[in-house]
Amino acid sequence: MTTDAHTIIVTDANVLINLMHVTRLDMCARLPGYEFVVPDHVREEITDATQRPVVDGAVARGAFRLEAITGLQLSRSSPS
């Protein structure tokens, strides 16, 4: 069994907003081997009434995956 490897890209609001300004948000969905994730906090940063529906539509079409970030654990490896 073979699986397609892919790279996960976590987006930031400025990237989404810039792509919307040039009407190229669709480019992300067409990049093979990449999965674009929009954290819920990033979605909340997009407050423009015309932009939020564009991002929500891209999520609904599967171009982006909306991900709830509920907690973050950072670990450091300690020297032996």
C-alpha positions as semicolon CSV with decimal commas, in nm:
position;residue;x (nm);y (nm);z (nm)
1;M;0,000;0,000;0,000
2;T;0,133;0,343;-0,091
3;T;0,028;0,671;0,057
4;D;0,081;1,016;-0,083
5;A;0,312;1,219;0,135
6;H;0,207;1,575;0,196
7;T;0,330;1,880;0,375
8;I;0,106;2,065;0,617
9;I;0,120;2,444;0,593
10;V;-0,028;2,646;0,879
11;T;-0,149;2,977;0,744
12;D;-0,147;3,319;0,903
13;A;-0,410;3,587;0,851
14;N;-0,180;3,818;0,657
15;V;-0,110;3,544;0,400
16;L;-0,480;3,473;0,351
17;I;-0,566;3,843;0,331
18;N;-0,288;3,911;0,078
19;L;-0,401;3,621;-0,142
20;M;-0,759;3,749;-0,126
21;H;-0,643;4,098;-0,229
22;V;-0,503;3,957;-0,552
23;T;-0,789;3,706;-0,593
24;R;-0,553;3,406;-0,573
25;L;-0,668;3,220;-0,263
26;D;-0,751;2,931;-0,497
27;M;-0,381;2,873;-0,569
28;C;-0,337;2,694;-0,238
29;A;-0,588;2,423;-0,327
30;R;-0,409;2,352;-0,654
31;L;-0,066;2,284;-0,505
32;P;-0,017;1,907;-0,506
33;G;0,131;1,754;-0,195
34;Y;0,032;2,037;0,039
35;E;-0,246;2,067;0,296
36;F;-0,329;2,416;0,420
37;V;-0,455;2,455;0,776
38;V;-0,624;2,767;0,910
39;P;-0,618;2,779;1,290
40;D;-0,944;2,902;1,440
41;H;-0,764;3,200;1,596
42;V;-0,635;3,302;1,254
43;R;-0,986;3,283;1,109
44;E;-1,105;3,515;1,386
45;E;-0,839;3,771;1,285
46;I;-1,009;3,811;0,947
47;T;-1,270;4,068;1,039
48;D;-1,349;4,223;0,700
49;A;-1,711;4,138;0,617
50;T;-1,621;4,058;0,255
51;Q;-1,318;3,841;0,337
52;R;-1,455;3,609;0,606
53;P;-1,706;3,442;0,367
54;V;-1,426;3,385;0,115
55;V;-1,219;3,197;0,373
56;D;-1,524;3,006;0,496
57;G;-1,606;2,909;0,137
58;A;-1,251;2,783;0,081
59;V;-1,282;2,571;0,396
60;A;-1,619;2,436;0,280
61;R;-1,468;2,341;-0,059
62;G;-1,180;2,162;0,111
63;A;-0,908;2,403;0,000
64;F;-0,823;2,467;0,366
65;R;-0,881;2,273;0,685
66;L;-1,004;2,473;0,984
67;E;-0,835;2,353;1,300
68;A;-0,925;2,443;1,658
69;I;-0,617;2,515;1,866
70;T;-0,708;2,432;2,222
71;G;-0,370;2,410;2,389
72;L;-0,006;2,408;2,309
73;Q;0,264;2,214;2,481
74;L;0,621;2,300;2,412
75;S;0,897;2,074;2,527
76;R;1,265;2,127;2,540
77;S;1,512;1,851;2,541
78;S;1,744;1,884;2,833
79;P;2,112;1,819;2,793
80;S;2,228;1,483;2,922
